[in-house]
Amino acid sequence: MPSPHPPALTPGYRSSLLRAPARPPVALQAEDGGLPFAPLGALDHDLLRNAAQPGGRPIGERLLVHGFVRDTGGRPLPGVLIELWQANAGGRYRHPRDGYEATPLDPNFGGAGRTLTDRDGRYHFMTVKPGPYPWRNGPDAGWRPAHLHFSLIGPRWGRRLVTQMYFEGDPLIAACPIVATLPTDEGRRALIAQQDPDAFVAHDHRAYRFDLVLK
């Protein structure tokens, strides 16, 4: 059965030519203790408010992104730290190396949040839908589909997942070299969040469900 994870070196994704390890991995004894992270704030999960100026709100389509984190046996995983980061509604990151000058920074949007899964493995974030943005994959110019970055850390450091979430119906997904690094259709489908109309709130936000599996 093929691995659902992409190989480290994928020539179609040009950045991997520079980032992929040149030598085989070396097994080391690892410390596997608790997680030393700062306590979560009341608004850490709410990207609509956690970086907004007084009385301000970020520009863009409001979204609820929610789901479950489970292990490979389908059991819910409580206490998983989930970190999320993203571009703003115009496709620009709040990062000094983001040079996409066609879109200004949003003074009310920081583009990052975090939360812990509850006892049933559930999580949720409030945010805005990120915009696509141009990127240069080697000599070829293209557009990255709208996406969210996720980092999950389980009860121990050895249980870690870094991945991306895409939005159903986005035609840019099929042309994305990063999505194409996944070796199976099942793996690629797992990255695409589905709309959840039952969680829509009229005149406020739409919702997408994105479930995750942590080994």
C-alpha positions as CSV (number, residue, x, y, z in Angstrom):
1,M,0.0,0.0,0.0
2,P,1.6,3.3,-1.0
3,S,2.3,5.9,1.7
4,P,-0.2,8.8,1.8
5,H,2.7,11.2,2.4
6,P,4.6,12.9,-0.4
7,P,8.3,12.0,-1.0
8,A,10.7,14.6,0.2
9,L,12.1,15.2,-3.2
10,T,9.6,15.9,-5.9
11,P,11.1,17.7,-9.0
12,G,7.7,19.0,-10.1
13,Y,7.7,21.0,-6.8
14,R,10.9,23.0,-7.5
15,S,11.5,24.1,-3.9
16,S,12.0,20.5,-2.9
17,L,15.2,20.4,-4.9
18,L,16.7,22.8,-2.4
19,R,14.9,21.6,0.8
20,A,14.9,17.8,0.4
21,P,17.5,16.0,2.6
22,A,20.5,14.9,0.6
23,R,21.4,12.0,3.0
24,P,19.3,9.2,4.5
25,P,17.8,9.8,8.0
26,V,19.6,8.8,11.1
27,A,17.7,7.3,14.0
28,L,18.2,9.0,17.4
29,Q,16.9,8.5,20.9
30,A,14.3,11.2,21.4
31,E,13.0,12.8,24.5
32,D,9.2,12.4,24.5
33,G,7.9,14.5,27.3
34,G,5.1,17.0,27.6
35,L,4.5,20.0,25.4
36,P,6.1,23.3,26.6
37,F,3.8,25.9,25.0
38,A,2.4,29.1,26.4
39,P,-1.2,29.0,27.7
40,L,-3.8,29.7,25.0
41,G,-5.6,33.0,25.0
42,A,-9.3,33.4,24.8
43,L,-9.1,34.6,21.2
44,D,-6.3,32.5,19.9
45,H,-8.8,30.4,17.8
46,D,-10.6,33.5,16.4
47,L,-8.6,35.1,13.6
48,L,-11.4,37.6,13.1
49,R,-10.6,39.2,16.4
50,N,-7.2,38.1,17.7
51,A,-5.2,40.7,15.7
52,A,-7.9,43.3,15.0
53,Q,-7.6,46.9,16.1
54,P,-10.3,48.2,18.5
55,G,-13.6,48.2,16.6
56,G,-12.0,46.8,13.5
57,R,-12.7,43.6,11.6
58,P,-10.6,41.9,8.8
59,I,-11.7,42.2,5.2
60,G,-13.0,39.0,3.5
61,E,-15.5,36.2,3.5
62,R,-16.0,35.0,7.1
63,L,-15.5,31.3,7.6
64,L,-15.9,28.7,10.4
65,V,-13.4,25.9,9.9
66,H,-14.0,22.9,12.1
67,G,-13.7,19.2,12.4
68,F,-12.3,16.3,14.4
69,V,-8.8,14.9,15.0
70,R,-8.7,11.2,15.3
71,D,-6.0,8.4,15.4
72,T,-5.7,5.8,12.7
73,G,-8.2,3.6,14.5
74,G,-10.9,6.3,14.4
75,R,-10.6,7.2,18.1
76,P,-10.9,10.9,19.0
77,L,-7.7,12.6,20.2
78,P,-8.2,15.3,22.9
79,G,-5.6,17.9,23.8
80,V,-4.0,18.1,20.4
81,L,-2.4,21.5,19.8
82,I,-3.5,22.8,16.4
83,E,-1.7,25.9,14.9
84,L,-3.1,27.6,11.8
85,W,-1.6,30.2,9.5
86,Q,-2.7,31.7,6.2
87,A,-2.7,34.6,3.7
88,N,-5.3,37.3,4.0
89,A,-8.3,37.7,1.8
90,G,-6.2,39.2,-1.0
91,G,-3.6,36.4,-0.9
92,R,-0.8,38.1,1.2
93,Y,0.9,36.8,4.3
94,R,2.0,38.9,7.2
95,H,5.6,38.0,6.6
96,P,8.5,40.3,5.7
97,R,9.5,38.1,2.7
98,D,6.0,38.2,1.1
99,G,6.5,40.5,-1.8
100,Y,3.0,40.3,-3.3
101,E,2.5,44.1,-3.5
102,A,-0.7,44.0,-5.5
103,T,-2.5,43.3,-2.2
104,P,-1.9,45.4,0.9
105,L,-1.7,44.0,4.4
106,D,-4.9,44.0,6.4
107,P,-4.3,45.9,9.6
108,N,-7.0,43.9,11.3
109,F,-5.8,40.4,10.3
110,G,-2.7,38.6,11.7
111,G,-3.2,35.4,9.8
112,A,-2.4,33.0,12.7
113,G,-4.2,31.2,15.4
114,R,-4.1,28.1,17.6
115,T,-6.4,25.9,19.7
116,L,-6.6,22.6,21.5
117,T,-9.0,19.8,20.6
118,D,-11.7,19.1,23.2
119,R,-12.4,15.7,24.9
120,D,-14.1,14.5,21.7
121,G,-11.3,15.5,19.4
122,R,-13.2,18.5,18.1
123,Y,-11.7,21.9,17.1
124,H,-12.8,25.1,15.3
125,F,-11.4,28.3,14.0
126,M,-13.1,31.5,12.9
127,T,-11.2,33.2,10.0
128,V,-11.6,34.7,6.6
129,K,-11.2,32.8,3.3
130,P,-7.6,33.3,2.1
131,G,-7.0,34.5,-1.5
132,P,-4.9,32.7,-4.1
133,Y,-1.6,34.3,-4.9
134,P,1.0,34.2,-7.6
135,W,4.2,32.2,-7.1
136,R,7.2,31.2,-9.1
137,N,7.7,27.4,-9.1
138,G,11.2,27.5,-10.7
139,P,11.0,29.2,-14.1
140,D,7.2,28.7,-14.3
141,A,4.8,31.3,-13.0
142,G,1.4,30.2,-11.6
143,W,-1.1,30.6,-8.8
144,R,-1.4,28.8,-5.6
145,P,-5.0,27.8,-4.7
146,A,-6.5,29.3,-1.6
147,H,-5.3,27.2,1.4
148,L,-4.8,27.1,5.1
149,H,-1.7,25.7,6.8
150,F,-2.1,23.3,9.8
151,S,0.4,22.1,12.3
152,L,-0.7,19.4,14.8
153,I,1.2,18.2,17.8
154,G,-0.2,15.3,19.8
155,P,0.3,14.5,23.4
156,R,3.9,13.8,22.6
157,W,6.4,15.4,20.3
158,G,6.7,12.3,18.2
159,R,3.0,12.7,17.0
160,R,3.4,15.6,14.6
161,L,1.6,16.5,11.4
162,V,2.1,19.6,9.1
163,T,-0.4,19.8,6.2
164,Q,-2.5,22.2,4.2
165,M,-6.3,22.5,3.7
166,Y,-7.9,23.4,0.3
167,F,-11.4,24.4,-0.5
168,E,-13.8,22.2,-2.6
169,G,-14.5,23.5,-6.1
170,D,-11.3,25.5,-6.5
171,P,-10.1,24.9,-10.1
172,L,-6.5,25.8,-9.1
173,I,-6.1,22.7,-7.0
174,A,-5.7,20.4,-10.0
175,A,-2.8,22.5,-11.3
176,C,-1.0,22.8,-8.0
177,P,2.4,21.1,-7.9
178,I,2.4,20.8,-4.1
179,V,-1.0,18.9,-4.2
180,A,0.4,16.8,-7.0
181,T,3.2,15.5,-4.8
182,L,0.7,13.3,-3.0
183,P,0.9,9.8,-4.6
184,T,-2.8,8.8,-4.3
185,D,-6.1,10.3,-5.2
186,E,-7.3,9.4,-1.7
187,G,-4.5,11.5,-0.2
188,R,-5.3,14.5,-2.4
189,R,-9.0,14.3,-1.6
190,A,-8.1,14.3,2.1
191,L,-6.7,17.8,1.7
192,I,-9.9,19.3,0.4
193,A,-12.4,20.6,2.9
194,Q,-16.1,20.2,2.1
195,Q,-18.7,22.9,2.7
196,D,-20.9,22.2,5.8
197,P,-24.2,24.0,5.2
198,D,-25.5,22.8,8.5
199,A,-23.0,25.1,10.2
200,F,-23.6,28.2,8.0
201,V,-24.9,31.3,9.8
202,A,-27.0,33.5,7.5
203,H,-25.5,37.0,6.9
204,D,-22.4,36.1,8.9
205,H,-20.3,33.1,7.8
206,R,-20.0,29.9,5.8
207,A,-18.5,26.8,7.1
208,Y,-16.0,24.1,6.0
209,R,-15.3,20.8,7.7
210,F,-11.8,19.4,7.7
211,D,-11.1,16.2,9.6
212,L,-7.5,15.1,10.4
213,V,-5.8,11.9,11.3
214,L,-2.8,11.8,13.6
215,K,-0.7,8.7,13.9
